[in-house]
Amino acid sequence: MADQNSTHYWKSLAERAGGPDFSVQAETEFASSPLRSIEPDPGRRAFLKAAGFSFAASVMAGCSRAPVQRAMPYLDQPGGVIAGRPVYYASTCAGCAAGCGVLVKTRDGRPIKLEGNPEHPLSRGGLCAAGQASILGLYDSLRLKHPLMEGKQAAWQKVDEEILRRLKGAGAVRVLSHTVNSPTALWAIAGFLAQFKDGRHVMYDPLSCSAIPDAHEQTHGVRAVPHYRFDRAEVIVSFDADFLGTWISPVEYTAAYRAGRDAEATRRSCWHAQFESRLSITGSKADRRVRLAPIEVERSLHQLASLVESGAPQDAPPHLQEAAARLRKAAGRSLVVCGIQSAEAQVLCNTINHKLGNYGATVDLEKPSRQRAGSDRALASLLEELRGGKVDALFILGANPVAELPGGVALAAHIRKLPLSVSIVEREDESAAATRFVCPDHHYLESWSDAEPVAGVVSFTQPVIRPLGGTRSSIESFSLWSGRPKTAQELVRERWSGKVNWEESLRNGFARIESPAAAPRAFKAVAVPPREAKPAEGYELVLYPKAGMLDGRHAYNPWLHELPDPITKITWDNYACLAPAAAAKLGVAEGDVVRIEGGPVSVELPAVLQPGQDERTVAVALGYGRKASARFAKVGPAWLDSRGASVGANGLVGTNCAGLLAFDGASLRYSRAGIRIVRTGRRQALAATQDHHTLAAPGGGPARPIIQETRLAELTKHERKHETHPDLWPEDHPYTGHKWAMAIDLDACTGCSACVIACQVENNVPVTGKDEVRRKRAMHWLRIDRYYTGTPDEVEVAHQPMLCQQCDNATCETVCPVLATVHSSEGLNQQIYNRCVGTRYCANNCAYKARRFNWFDYPRDDRLANMVLNPDVTIRSRGVMEKCTFCVQRIQQARLEARRRGEPLRDGDIRTACQQSCPAQAIVFGDMNDPNSKVSRLMRSGRAYKVLEEINVRPAVTYLKIVRNRTREGGES
């Protein structure tokens, strides 16, 4: 379209400012040798040290023999198992409470990959980054392998006898857990607690949504989290709810959100407004994004409620008037959600949805969600009981309240005083260290269990490997302590006997059941008096979860620590996000350590300048500073020029900021006013990837924009295609069979980074550590480049997955002196590892900067962790180049399977790892020589374009333009 070149996109504030410093950095970003990794002008001593190290290492590498590997056949081959052929089992992800459906890929009895279950009615084949990475927890060598009693190893029989002895005569017995949406587990816990006069199960969520069911208890008489139907909404207005990132069920919501915004198929797109203080994944996709401090949310909801009811403009700002007008027009087909932990704010949200007639349409309260059912009120009551010494026995199931809640040190002291305290967890954490007994639970891939994330949809979990240690399912533990010992399989089957077809449900991974519907009463208006939103002195703190780390339960996982945050692109840390204007007022630069003071609690964190953030707000991620991250003190290569571990001065990754949380009445609040920010005078180097791999046309000439966009109204018009010129090279390499290609829809991509982790798991991509990431040596084959447009205060965001483009005229191939990179007959740019001598010419010649050089043999010393490695993909050695292969191993597997069936390959038979995991289905792979394939149709779309197409490398990856759902002036599309 005519104006697509007028939008200027930039990746960071440094790039936007430009200047010689950034130009030099962009030009030399491949010069990441030991000589230029930190100092641009190394001295003689540094030169000799680095050169000597490199020479010695190369000599040692050249003299070593490759490891000998032997394939051992089955002595007694199991039925239905063929060596080398994968077997898939349907199961349920337990990476969080969302309960997404998964297919577990096993090879020779060993789980190696999780895929989304495309038949699952909620997750629809998608899987988030944390879910993809959770398979590594199965092979965690630091996972508990036996019970502990008073800190020492003990036998299960001894532990059970002692627990049962101390339970005799117990009065107040409490089970504390995160949300449990497993009907069988709830049944077992209820049976256990029924033995005691005062037994109670308290559920809480570290990322609490307790205000939502509390508000519905007031307005509808039922304490429940509704099932939000984003797929039915034509207008979505969200107040600080990151529903595409971390809120309640982001994979399900992303798939549903995408269904309502498929402009290519429907020529329409639901309109989405996001009101938030910090830039979130959801805010990055909004059609209208408004910066709003948390203290202003309730007032804005009051104004929106009045506008929806009366339609009169009153004194409301224009953005609220626009949202109200669209909501009224789409009454019954709209949705308003709120992520603020305030019952008053949630009551206002309920009132707006009621006035619009959204209940029963986009807000389902009869078949509610059971994904975050925790109660902050019940949690506060339990904490008060613990402080008063009124609890006789406490069982902590899969939770870590000492690290997740404010006042953790005092809570640990109260737990230590209890006559009986039991922690049922997979690995020893801060809370387990305070209990008398630790009963190790199975990993979910070793377990029988179930989940009902939404009423009426039951997902089943089945073991795909025998337990790797002396662990026991928590369901079995509670059953045994109830005096009715049964296996978890027996308990799950008994729970669903006569209600589902057992064999069919296990094959599918889920079943639909007739669940008793909630009985909400008619809406009852609840008065919420307007509050004057007077800003307090100082700043307002917002505590939020990252898409990878969530509430901290995955702090043991190096894949997620090294995953660049979708917005900040920083790894291996949490930090204090400040608006550029606020940082300027404070005199703070990126990397300056600041002290955040909130009453008696303070933390020190490096500052990050975040465009698009409210100027009065400081945002900090939770889930860091956990005991489980101490293991990363030595992650990464230990070499002469190493400059810092991946952990901080506290010996942990990041800082635990849970102490800044506070109870406000019956709610755990994630924001607080009156925060002071003080410069400490220190600096901390951050491992950020946002300025890595800056793309530009060779020679610095004019280039077509890397990111292109269009408007919804333009989709029905003829769009001018870019002119192409005849090729000087003859067409002497015809592709007579398949020619593989990929299409990536930038309008669908949310930047969630599930594809990055999926690629890492599938292709055995190593973790390099914080020090190496700072040297621009992160090894991810697939990265997501995040771009901004606009001013630092008001930004729009674009996410662009970038990988090897499999160019027909590949510049990497022409410069390789040993033909280590060559083209296949099916259009793949192949990397032959045993030819590569590591000249890095190909990387320097790649316009897309999609190649990765192995500076080291990254440690593979943990034999248990090595079980997660995909045997179909070679482990690369030091000194070779690697890159995306379009999952060639999957292409080969699909080809062999088609040959076995005696059928030709069909469109959709091959799904790359990144494509398989994407919740938004933004990636399509297929044969471009097949004119009827989906990828061919997308390549012919009016939105299709190719990055750096003007340099005539003829990439096989096509991008689809972003669709902006508005006119240039911001009105109706």
N, C-alpha and C positions, 0 to 999 in steps of 0.2 A: 504494500500500500504506500501511498505517497509520503506519509509522515513517519514511516518506521525508522528512518535514519536520524530523526530529530531527537530521539530519546538518548540521553547520555547515561550509560550504566557504569558503575564503579564498584570495586570489591571492598575497598577500605577507605578510611579518611585520608590515608597517605596517598593512595592512588588518585582520589578526587583532587587533593591539593596539587598533585603532580610535582614538578620541580626536578632538579638534577639528582637529588638523593634517590627518589623513587625510580627514576630512569636507569641509574646505575644498578640499583638492586634488581630491576627487571631484566636488564641485559646480562647480569652475571649470576642469575639464579641457578644455572646448571654448574657453575664453578664451585661446587660444594665439596672440594677436596679437603684433606686435613689442613692444607695451608690456608684456605680461605673460609673455613667453616664459621669462624667467629671474627677473627681479625682480617680486614681487607688487605693489610700490608704486613705480612709476617716478617719477622726479623730472621737473621741468619741462624740463630739457635733453633727457632721453631721450624725452619726449613730442614735443618739437619735431623732434628728429632722426627719430623713427619716422614721425610724421605727414607731415613733408616728403618723406621717402623714398617713403612710400605714395602721396602725391599725385602726385609726379613720375613714379613708375613707372606709375600708372594712366593719366596723360596720354599717356606714351609708348606704352603698350599700345593706347590708343584710337586713336592716330594711325597705327599701323602697319597695313599691308595683309597679308592672309593670303597665305601662300606659294602661288605658282602651280604646280600639278602637272599634268603632261601624261602621258597614257597613250600609249605607243608600241606599235603592232602589230608582230607578227613579220613580217619581210620574207620569211623562208623558214620557215614554221611546221613544227616537228618533228612527226614522226608520233606519234599517240597523245597529243599535248599540246594541250589547249584552254585558251586564255588565261583566267585567272581561276579555273580549276578545279584543286584540289589533286591532286597525284600522290603516292602513298605508296610508299616502298621499305622492305623489311625489312632490318634490319641488326643490329649488336651494339653495345651501349654499352661504351665504354672509359673511363668515369669512374673505375672502379676495376677490381680483378681479378675481380669477381663475374660478369661476362659476361652481363648481362641482355639479353633480346631487346627490340628497339625497332622502331617504325615511324617512319620519317622523313618528315614532311610537307613537301613542296616546293611552291612556287608560282612558276610561270614559271621553273623551273630554279634556284630559290633555296630552300635548306632554312630553315624558319622555326620548326619545332616538333618535338619528340620525344615520341612516345607509347609506352607499353608495348605489347609484342606479346602480345595475349591468348592466342595459340596456343603461346607458348613454354613448354616443359614445366617450366622452373625458376621464372622470374619471373612467369608467369601473368598478364601484362598490367600489372604494377606497375612503377614506376620511382622511384628515390629522388630527393631534392632535388638532390644533386650530379649525378646523371645528367641530370635535367631541365635544369640550368643549363649543362651541358657544351657545348651548342650555341653559347653565346656565345664559347667559345674559338675556334670556326671563324672568327669575324669580329673577332678580337683584332688591332687595328692594330699592336700591339707584338710580334706573333708574328714570328719570324725568317723572312725572305723570301729569304735567300741564304746560302751557306756562309761561314764565317769561318776565316781562317788567320792565326794569331798576332794575333788581335784585329781583323783587317782583312778587308773583303769580298774574296772571291775567286771564281773560276769553278769549277764542279764539276770540270771536266777537270783543272785545276791541282791542286785539293785531292786528287782521286783519285790522280793521279800521285805526289804527294808522300807520301801515306799508303802507297801500294804500295812506294815506294822505301825508306821507313823500316822497312817490315815485312820486307824482305829480310834474312835472317840473324837475325831476331828469335828469341829463345829463349822466355821466358815471356810469353805473350800471354793477357790476361784480358779477358773480357766481363762487366761488372757491370751487373745490371739488377734491377728489381723482379720479382716473379713473372711469368713469361711463360707463359700457358696457350694460346698460339697454336701449334698443331702445325707450321704452315708456318714461322713465325718460328724455332721451336726447330730445325727442320730446316735452315734457312738458316744459323743461327748455328753449328750443329754442323759443317756443311760448310765454313764459314769457318775454324773452329778446327782442323779436321782437317789443315790445311796445315802446322801447327807441331808440333814435338816436345812442347812443353809448352803446350798450349792448354786453357783451362778456362773454363767458363761458371759464374759465381757469381750465384745469385739470392738476394735478401733482400727483406724487407718492412719498411718503416718502422713499420707496425703489425703487429709480428711475431706469428706463431702457431707459431714453430719448435719450441717445446716439445712440441706435440701430435704431429707426426710423429716427433720424437726419442723420445718415450715409446712410440709404437707400434712403433718399431724394436726397442725392448727387450722389449715384451710380445708382439708378434705377428710380429717378424722382417721387417716391411716398413715403410719410411719413407713414410708417407702421412697425409694429413688425411682422416678418414672423411667420408662424405656423411651428415650428420645428418638424419634423417627426423622432423622435428617433427610432421608431419601424422599419424604413426602412434602418437604418444606420448599416453598418458592421464595420465601424471604426469611433469612436467618439473622437475628440480632443477638450478639454475644457480649456479655459484660465479664471480661476477664476469665472466660472459660476457654482453656486451650484444648478444645475437643479434638483437634487434629494431631496434637502432640502428646499430652500426658493426662488428659482429663477423662476419668471413668473408663471408657472403652475406645481408645483412639483408632484402633484398626477397624473396628466395626463402623465407627463414625466416619472415618475417611472413605471407606467403600460406599457408604450411604451418601455422603456429601458429593462424591464424584458422580454418583448416579444422577444427581440433580443438576450437574454442571457439565454434562457431556455435550458441549456445543457442537462438536463434529457430527453427532448422531441426531440431535434434536433441534439444533439451531436455536436453543434457548439456554439460559443459565440462571439458576437461582441467585438472588442478590444477597450478599453477605456483608454485614457491618460488624466491625469488631471495636469495642471500647476497652482499652487496656492501658496499663501503666508501662509495661515493658514490652519489647517486641518479642512476640511468641511465634511458633510455627503457624498457628491459626491466623494470627494477625498478618503474617507475611502473605497469606492467600486472600485476604479480605478485599472486597470491592471498595469499601469505605472503611478506613482505619482512623480512629480518633484516640489521641493520647489523653488518658484520664487517670488522675491519681486515685488510689483506692478510697480515699476519704470522700471523693466526689461521686462514687458509684451510687450510693443510696439516694442522693439528691437527684441524680440523672434518672434513676428508675422512677422516682416520684413524678418527675416531669414527663417521662414517657407514658406512665399510666394515665396522667391527665390528658395528654395529647391523644392517646388511643381512644379514650372515652369521649372526649368532647370534640377533638379535631381542631380546636382553636389554637392558634400559634402561641398565645400567651407570651411569656418572656423566655421561652426555651430557645437554646441556640439552634442554628440552622441544621446542624447534623442530626439533632434529635427530631426536628420537624420532618426532615427527609425520611428518617427511619420510621416514624409514626405513620406518615402518609403511605409508605409502602406496606407496612404491616396492616393497616386498615383495608387497603386494596386487596390484600391476600389473606383476609381473615379466614381462619379454618385451614389455611394452607401455609401458615407461617409458624415460626418457632422463636421463642426468646429463652435464652439460657444464661445462667449467672454462676460464676465460679467463686464468688466471694463467700467466705465463711462467716456469714451473718444471717441469722434467722429472719431479721427484719427485711434485709435485701431480698432474700429468697421468697418471703411472703409477697413482696411487691412483684417479683417475677411471676409468681403463681397468679397474682391478680391480673397482670397483663395478658398472660396466656388464656385465662378464663374469659376475659372480655373479648378476646379475639376468637373464641370458640376453638381453641387448639387442643383442649383435652378430648381424648378419644380419637383425635386425628394425628397430630404430630407429637402429642404427649400422651403416652399410654400408661395410665396408673392402675389399670385392671390387671395387666400382665407386666409387672414392674421389673426393673433391673435389680439384681441381687449382687452386683459387683462391688459396691462400696456401701455396705450396710452398717458400718461401725457407728457407734454412738459416743460422742465426746462427753455427753452428760454421764453415761455409765462409766466411762474411763475416769472422769474427775472424781466420781464417787468411790471407785476402787482405790485411787491414789490417796484419797482422804482416809479410807479404811487402813491402808498400809501405814500411813503416818501415825494413825492412832493405835496401831498394834492389834487390830481387830480381825486379822486374817490368820487362820491356822495353817493353811496349805495353799500354795500358789503354783499352778502349772502354766508355763509360758510356752505356747504352741507357735512355732515359726515366726515369732516376733522378737524385736530387740528394743524394748521400751527404754532401756538405759541410754542407748545412743539416739533414739528417735524422738524422745520427749524432752521438754525443758526440765531442768533440775535432775539430770541423769545421775550425778554423783550421789545426791541425797537418796534417790530412789534405789540405787545399788546398795546403799547402807541399810535401808529398810528391808530389802529382800534378804540380805545376809542374816538378819535377825530372826527370820521366820523359822519355825520348827521344821517345816517341810517346804522346800522350793525345788521345782523340777523344770528344766529347760528342755524342750523337744525341738531340736534344730539340726541342720545338716553340718554346720561347722561352728566351732566355739567362737562366740562373739562377746560383746561387752556384758550382755545380760546373763549369758551362760556362765561367765566367769564369777558371777555373784550368787549363783544357785548351788545348792548342795548336791544335786543330781543332774547329770546331763544325759539324756536319752537320745542318741542320734537317729534321726529320721532318714528314710529312704530319699534319694533323689526321685523326682516324679517319673522319670523314665524307668525306674526300678519298681514302680508301685502299681497297685490296683487302687483306683479311686474314681470319682465322678465329679461333676460340677453342673450347677444349674445357674449360669450367669444371668439369664433372663427367664422369667417364669414360663414354663412350657417347652423350653429347649434344654435338654440334658446332654452333656458331653461326657464321654467315658475316657478314662485313662487306663491303659494296660501296660504292664512291664514289657520292655523290649530287650532286656538284658538281666541276668541274675545280679543281685546286689554285690557290689564290689568290696564291701566290708561287712562287718558285723552289725549292720544297722537293722532297724525294725520300723515298719509303718506306724505312724501315729494312730491310725485307726485300730490297728491290732493292739497297741499299748493300752488305749482307753478300754478296749473290749476286755483285755486281760485283767486290768485293774477293777473292772466291773464284776469280775467273777464269772464271765462268760467268754472264755478265750476262743477266738475263731480267727481264721486267716482273713486278710483283707479281701481276697477274692470271694470267699464265702459270704462276707458281710455285704459286699456290693451286690452280689447276685441275689442275696436274700432281700435286700432293700428294693430291688426292681423286679422281683419274681412276679409274674403275671401282669406286669405293667408295660413291658417292652419285649420285643423279640431279641433275645440276648445275642445270638450269633450275628444277626443282621446289624444290631446296634454297634457291636464291636467292629464289624467290617466298615461301617459308615463313620464310626467315631462319635455319633450323636444319635439322638432319637427325639422326636416330638411327642410330648405327653399331654394329657389333660390335667393341667395344674389348677388347683383351686384358685379362682380369680379373687383378687383383693376386692374388697367391698367399700370403695370410697363413698363417702356421703356427698350430698350436694354441696357445692362450693359455699363456704362460709367466709364472708368478708371479715378481715381482721384489720383493725385500724393500726396504721404505722405512722405515728406523728413525724412530720418532717423535722430533720435535724439540720442545724446550721453547720455547714461544712467549713468550719474555720480552720485554716491550716495552722498546725502547731509550729512552734519554733523548731527549726532544723529541717530534716528530711524525713520522708516516709519510707520505711523499709518494706520490701516485698521479698518473701522467701518462696522459692519456686523449685520444681523438680526439672532435671534435664531428661531429655528423651532416652538417653542411654543409662544413666545412673538411677533414675527414678527416686525411690525413697532410701537408697543405699544398700538394698539387699543384694545388689550385684557388685559390691565393692571388691570382691575377690577376682573379678573378671578383667583381664588386661585388654581384651578386645574392646570392651566398652570404655575403658579409660583412654585408649588411644583413638577412639572415634571422635573426629572433630564435631563439636557442638553444631547443630544445624544453623544456628544464628551467628554465634561469635566465632566459630571455627577454631576454638581453643581446645586443647587436649590436656589430660593429666592434671587438672586443677579445677577448683572453683575460685571465684573472684567477685569483686564488687563492681557491678555494671553501673556506670554513670552516664548521663547524657553529656554530649560534648560541651554544651553550654554550662552545665553544672561543674564539670571538670575544670573548665576555664576559670570560673569564679573561685574555685578552691585552689587553683594553681597546681592541679594534679595532672600528670602525664600518664600515658599507658605504661603499666608496670610499676608505678609508684605504689608502695604499700601504705594503706590507710587503715586507721583504727575506727571501727564502727561501734559506737557506744550507745547502748540501749538500756538505760537504767543501770543496775548493778552488773550487767553482762556486757562484755565487749569482745570483739574478735578482730584480728588483723588479717587483711587480705590484699592482694594486688588489685589495682584498679584497671578496669577495661572501659574504654570509651565506646558506648553503644549508640549508634544512630537510631533515631525513632523512639527513644525512651523519654518518658515524662521527666522534665527538668527537676522536679521536686522529689524524685524517687531514686533510691538505691536498691538494686536487685541482686540477690545472692542465692546461689543454688544450694539446696539441701543434699543429703546423701553422701557427703564427703567426710574425710577425717575418721574413717572407720578402721577398727582393729584389723579387719581382713585385708586391708591394703598395705600393711607393713611388709608383706612378702615381696613388694616391688622395689625394695631398697637396692637390689642389684639387677633389676631388669635392664636389658640392653647390653650391648657389647662392652666388655671391660678392656679399654685400650688406652694407650699412653696419653692421648689427647682428650680423654673423657672429661667433661666439665659439668658434673652434677648428676645426682641420682634422680629417679622419677618421684621420689618422696620429698617432703619438705623437712624443715627443721624439727618438726614433731615426729618424724619417722613414718608418717602416713601420707597418703595422697590427699591433698587438700585439707580443709579445716571444717570441723563439725560445727555447724551454726544452729543446731537444734535448740541450744540454750536461748536463742533469741525468740523462739516461739513463746506464746503466752495464752493462757486460758482467759477468755472474756465471757463470763457467765457460763453457759453450757457449750461454748464453741472454742475449739482450738484455732486461734487466729494466726494467719500467715502474713499479716501486715501490722505494722505499728508505727505510730507517729512519734515525733520528738527525738529523732535519731541525730546524733552528732557524728560528723566525719572529720577526723583529725589526721593530718599528714604525719607520718613517722620519720620521714627523711631517708627511708630505706627503699631499695628497689628489688624486684623479683622478676627474673626472666620468665616469660610465658612461652609455651610451645603452641604458637598459633600458625594455622595453615592458610589463612585468608589471603595472604599475598604470595603464596606459592603458585607457580605455574601460571603466571600472567600471560594471556594469549594476545597476540598481535600479528599482523601480517608481516612476513619477512621483509626486511629492508625499511621498515617503518612507514611504508606507503599507506594510502587510504584503504580501508577495508570495510566490507559490509559489517553491520553490527553483529556481535557475537550472540546477543539476545535480541530477538525480534518479537514484536507484539502486533496485535490487531484489535479491533473493537468488534463487539458482538454484532453491531449493525452492518459491519463490513463483510460478514461471512456470506451474505446473500448476494454480494456484488462480485463482479469479475475482478480478480486481483492480478495485477501485472506480474508476470514471471520475470525473473532476472534473465538477461540475455546470456547465452552461452556461445562460445567461440569454437571453431574447429580445432581438434587436437593435432599438434604437430607430429605426435607419435602415431604410427600405424596401429590399427586394431589387430594386432597379431597374437593376442591372447584371448580368444573367444571362450566364453563360459557356456558350454553346451548343455551342462547338467544343472545342478543347483548353483545358486549364487546367494550366499547368506547376507542378510542385511538386518538392520534394526531401525525402529522408529521410536522416538521418545517425545511424549507429549508434555511440553513445558507447562501447559495450562493445568495438567493433572498433577504434576510432581509437587509434593509438599516439602521436599527436602528432609524428610524424616530420617533418612540414612539407613533404613532397613536393607536396602540393596547393597550398601557398602559392606555391612557385616555379612550378608549372605554370600557375597563374592569372596570375602576373607575366609569364611568357613569352607566354601566349596573348593577354593584354589590354594589352600594351605599358605595363605599370606602371613608372614611373620609379624610379630610385634617388635618394634625397634626401641621403644622407650622415649622418655621426654627429651633427653639430650639429643638424640638423633632426629627427632621431629623438629627441634629447633634448628637443626642443620639442613632442613628441607629434605630429609631422608625417610619420611613416612612411606611405607611400602604398598599402600592400598592401590589395587589395580583400577578401581573405580572410585572417583572422587565426585563430590557435588560442589560445584562452584556456586557461591552465593553472591549475587549482584544487587546493588542498590541503585535507585534513581531518585532524583529530587534533592532536597537540602538535607543536611544532617539532622534537622529537627523533624521534618516530614519526609519519610522515605517510602518508596514502594520497593518490593523485593521480588527477585526472580531466582529460582533454583534451577541449575543446569547440571545434570549428570554428565560427566566427561570421562571417556574411556578411549582405548585405542579405536580409531575410526576405520580400521581395516581398509586403508586407502588402496585404490587400484594403482595409482601412480605414487606409490609409497616412497617418500623421501628417505626413510630409514634404510630401505633396501639398496638404494644406489650408493650409499657410502660405506656399507659394511665390507671390510676387507676380506672376511672369511665366509661370506654368504651364510651367516647365522640367521638372518631374517630374510625369508623368501615368501613368494606368493603361492598359494595352493590353487588347484584347478577349480575350487569352489569359492574363490574370492577371499580367503582368509590370509591374513598376514601372519605367517608362522614364525615362531622363535625356536631355533634349534639350540638347546642349551649346551650340548657337548661340543658345538663348534665355537660358541661365543668366547672371545678372549678379553672382553671387557674394555674395549676402546672407548665406549660411550659416544662414538660418532653418531650413532642412530638417535640417541636421546637429544643431543645437541641439534640434530637436524629435524626433529619432530616438531611440527608447528603446533601440535595439540599438547605437547609435553606430557604424554601419557605413558612414558616408559619409566621403569624403575631399575636402578642399579643396585646390586647386592654388594654393599661395602663389606659385609661380614658374613660368616656362617652364623646365622642367628641361633641362639642356644636351643637345642632340642634334647636337653639332658633329662627331662622329666618323662620317663618311659610311660607312665600312666597317661599323662596329658597327650602323648604322641598317638594314643589310640583314637583321637578325634580326627587324625589326618586322613584325607581322602586318598585311597590307594590309586585312584585313577589319574592323579596329578603329581608330577615329579616334584620332589623337594629340591629347590634350587640351591646351588652352592655359591660361595664367595666369588665375586669377580664376573658374574654373568648378568645379563640384562633380562628382565621379565616384564610382562604386560598382559593385558586382557587378551583372551583367545576366543571370545564369543562362546566360552564353555565348550570347546571342541570335543571334550570327553563326552558331553551329553549328546552332541551331534552323532558321534560314533555309536553310542549306546542306542539311540533311537533308530539309527540305520540298521544295526544288528537285530533289534527287536522287530522292525518291519520285515526284514529278510526272514526271520524265524516265522513270522505270521504269513509270509508269502504275499505281502501287500506292499504297495509303494508308500513312501513317506507321505503323510498327510499334513496339511497346514495345522499347526498347533501341537504336533507330536513332540516337537523340541521346544523346551522352555528353559531359557538360561536362568542361572541362579538369581540374578538381579530381577528379572522379569517375574519369576515365581513368587518372590517375597513381597513385591510392591503392593501395598494396600490399595493404592489408587489405580492400579493397572495402567501405569503411565508408560510402560515399556512393552513393545511388541517386537518379536523376533520371527523371522521366516525367510522364505525363498523369494527374492525379488524377481527371479525369472518366471515365477508363477504369477500371471497377471491377476488371478483371482485370490491370491493370498492376502491376508489382512495387511501385512507390511507393504505390499505393492499398492494397495488401495490408499494407504496413508501417505505413501510417497507421492501419489498423484494429487493429494489434497491441496487446496488453495492456501492452507497454512504451512505447507512443507517448505523447509529451507535447510541448507547445509552450512555448517560453521566453516569459515575460511574457504568457501567454495571457489573464490576468485583466484586462489593460487593453483587450481587445477590438479589437486592431488586426488580428486574424485573419491571422497569418503563414502563408506557404506552405511553410515549412520545419518539418518534424517531426523531433524527436529521439527516439531510443530509449534507454531507461534503461540505465545500467551494471548488469551482473549480477555481484554479489559471490558468489564460489563458496565460501561458508561460512555458518554460522549467525551470529547476532548475537554469540554468545559465542566464536566462532572455531573451533568444532568442525566435524564433518562437515556437508555441506549436506543 
